[in-house]
């Protein structure tokens, strides 16, 4: 018996935004999620009074006014600015790469001196048309910064040599000949006060949500309950991996509660040498300017995804791009199923882009 207009698989940002808009248009909606909690990868869990980003640091930033006004309906955002620190064998550098970084690395004082140093190193490396991530990075910031602050971190994160990674991965890397150490060039930025879970709870207010419910285990039964399905899970899992597995990078977290008020003095410190096994340490209280007597830190370890792991970053190389195209052709033939979000579209999405994409779908669905 069809009971719902929409069955929404996944209660992350894409699913929650669509659910809210559908419900506001008078549609009957059911949200299912295989996890025991809502909010997908933006889920925050309170530990020692600190909102811990359970699936990695999520810093909201956008230039999209519609998206910013939308999220502010469900949360008040603080003024958090992302200014990570890079730790290379105990040497600390400012991120993104800016005049503080160049001064510490080379002793240069003026933007002209910094630009000349980068140009000199780029020329010495003989790079004209960057063909991979390594060449792209050297052409942006020179050899010294590449060797100390990019190479080790990137190879840990992706599990592949930089010379084998596509150049576009690093093209969005901010490089500034100013003393501005705000990582994002975004008009709007911050963290929802009280955490992301609270924000998604407000989005899903009054909407039926079933947790611990694996859609793919009871697909036929759940499909029969709704006119249309919005699927935000992994596209290859939907088709039971019949064309092969799409590749992802996964992340493992080691959390620690420390009986001190301050561990590293910053929300994010990247460990950029290859010898340190983790990629970065997050100290969660600094996302909300915490004053708690204790602190919670998470060490992040990057790994190759395997079934059973949480998929995080799509490996957007040519091989996976071709395989995704084949799955997309199958998806387009599925009647009454819309694939969306990071996993459904096998796409690296920032949070604001996920929300924008869900709102665009709503614009089409609810004309």
ChimeraX attribute file (.defattr): number of C-alpha atoms within 10 A of each C-alpha:
attribute: neighborCount
match mode: 1-to-1
recipient: residues
	/A:1	7
	/A:2	11
	/A:3	13
	/A:4	17
	/A:5	18
	/A:6	25
	/A:7	26
	/A:8	26
	/A:9	27
	/A:10	28
	/A:11	29
	/A:12	23
	/A:13	26
	/A:14	28
	/A:15	28
	/A:16	27
	/A:17	24
	/A:18	26
	/A:19	29
	/A:20	19
	/A:21	18
	/A:22	19
	/A:23	19
	/A:24	10
	/A:25	11
	/A:26	9
	/A:27	15
	/A:28	17
	/A:29	21
	/A:30	22
	/A:31	23
	/A:32	21
	/A:33	24
	/A:34	19
	/A:35	15
	/A:36	9
	/A:37	17
	/A:38	27
	/A:39	24
	/A:40	22
	/A:41	19
	/A:42	22
	/A:43	24
	/A:44	24
	/A:45	19
	/A:46	13
	/A:47	13
	/A:48	14
	/A:49	16
	/A:50	23
	/A:51	23
	/A:52	25
	/A:53	24
	/A:54	18
	/A:55	19
	/A:56	21
	/A:57	20
	/A:58	18
	/A:59	19
	/A:60	22
	/A:61	23
	/A:62	20
	/A:63	13
	/A:64	15
	/A:65	10
	/A:66	13
	/A:67	20
	/A:68	20
	/A:69	11
	/A:70	15
	/A:71	19
	/A:72	12
	/A:73	11
	/A:74	17
	/A:75	19
	/A:76	14
	/A:77	19
	/A:78	15
	/A:79	14
	/A:80	19
	/A:81	19
	/A:82	21
	/A:83	18
	/A:84	20
	/A:85	22
	/A:86	26
	/A:87	18
	/A:88	19
	/A:89	13
	/A:90	9
	/A:91	10
	/A:92	17
	/A:93	24
	/A:94	23
	/A:95	24
	/A:96	23
	/A:97	24
	/A:98	23
	/A:99	24
	/A:100	21
	/A:101	25
	/A:102	26
	/A:103	17
	/A:104	14
	/A:105	16
	/A:106	13
	/A:107	13
	/A:108	18
	/A:109	13
	/A:110	13
	/A:111	17
	/A:112	10
	/A:113	16
	/A:114	23
	/A:115	17
	/A:116	12
	/A:117	19
	/A:118	20
	/A:119	17
	/A:120	13
	/A:121	18
	/A:122	21
	/A:123	14
	/A:124	11
	/A:125	14
	/A:126	12
	/A:127	14
	/A:128	11
	/A:129	9
	/A:130	17
	/A:131	15
	/A:132	17
	/A:133	23
	/A:134	23
	/A:135	23
	/A:136	25
	/A:137	24
	/A:138	24
	/A:139	22
	/A:140	22
	/A:141	23
	/A:142	22
	/A:143	23
	/A:144	15
	/A:145	20
	/A:146	20
	/A:147	16
	/A:148	20
	/A:149	22
	/A:150	23
	/A:151	22
	/A:152	21
	/A:153	28
	/A:154	23
	/A:155	20
	/A:156	23
	/A:157	21
	/A:158	18
	/A:159	14
	/A:160	12
	/A:161	14
	/A:162	22
	/A:163	15
	/A:164	13
	/A:165	21
	/A:166	19
	/A:167	17
	/A:168	14
	/A:169	15
	/A:170	17
	/A:171	12
	/A:172	7
	/A:173	14
	/A:174	16
	/A:175	17
	/A:176	21
	/A:177	17
	/A:178	12
	/A:179	15
	/A:180	16
	/A:181	22
	/A:182	17
	/A:183	19
	/A:184	18
	/A:185	11
	/A:186	12
	/A:187	11
	/A:188	18
	/A:189	20
	/A:190	19
	/A:191	20
	/A:192	23
	/A:193	16
	/A:194	19
	/A:195	23
	/A:196	26
	/A:197	23
	/A:198	18
	/A:199	22
	/A:200	24
	/A:201	16
	/A:202	16
	/A:203	23
	/A:204	23
	/A:205	13
	/A:206	10
	/A:207	18
	/A:208	12
	/A:209	18
	/A:210	19
	/A:211	15
	/A:212	12
	/A:213	17
	/A:214	16
	/A:215	21
	/A:216	16
	/A:217	10
	/A:218	10
	/A:219	11
	/A:220	10
	/A:221	12
	/A:222	18
	/A:223	18
	/A:224	14
	/A:225	17
	/A:226	20
	/A:227	14
	/A:228	18
	/A:229	22
	/A:230	22
	/A:231	23
	/A:232	24
	/A:233	23
	/A:234	20
	/A:235	24
	/A:236	23
	/A:237	16
	/A:238	18
	/A:239	14
	/A:240	12
	/A:241	13
	/A:242	10
	/A:243	12
	/A:244	13
	/A:245	16
	/A:246	23
	/A:247	21
	/A:248	22
	/A:249	19
	/A:250	19
	/A:251	22
	/A:252	16
	/A:253	17
	/A:254	11
	/A:255	16
	/A:256	12
	/A:257	12
	/A:258	13
	/A:259	11
	/A:260	11
	/A:261	15
	/A:262	19
	/A:263	16
	/A:264	15
	/A:265	12
	/A:266	19
	/A:267	23
	/A:268	22
	/A:269	23
	/A:270	22
	/A:271	25
	/A:272	25
	/A:273	24
	/A:274	17
	/A:275	12
	/A:276	14
	/A:277	15
	/A:278	23
	/A:279	22
	/A:280	23
	/A:281	24
	/A:282	26
	/A:283	26
	/A:284	24
	/A:285	25
	/A:286	19
	/A:287	28
	/A:288	20
	/A:289	13
	/A:290	16
	/A:291	13
	/A:292	13
	/A:293	12
	/A:294	18
	/A:295	24
	/A:296	23
	/A:297	22
	/A:298	24
	/A:299	20
	/A:300	22
	/A:301	17
	/A:302	21
	/A:303	16
	/A:304	18
	/A:305	18
	/A:306	13
	/A:307	8
	/A:308	6
	/A:309	14
	/A:310	15
	/A:311	19
	/A:312	20
	/A:313	21
	/A:314	21
	/A:315	19
	/A:316	20
	/A:317	13
	/A:318	10
	/A:319	11
	/A:320	17
	/A:321	16
	/A:322	13
	/A:323	16
	/A:324	22
	/A:325	13
	/A:326	13
	/A:327	22
	/A:328	18
	/A:329	10
	/A:330	12
	/A:331	19
	/A:332	12
	/A:333	9
	/A:334	11
	/A:335	9
	/A:336	13
	/A:337	18
	/A:338	16
	/A:339	22
	/A:340	23
	/A:341	26
	/A:342	24
	/A:343	22
	/A:344	20
	/A:345	21
	/A:346	27
	/A:347	17
	/A:348	16
	/A:349	16
	/A:350	14
	/A:351	20
	/A:352	19
	/A:353	18
	/A:354	22
	/A:355	24
	/A:356	18
	/A:357	19
	/A:358	21
	/A:359	19
	/A:360	12
	/A:361	15
	/A:362	17
	/A:363	11
	/A:364	8
	/A:365	10
	/A:366	10
	/A:367	5
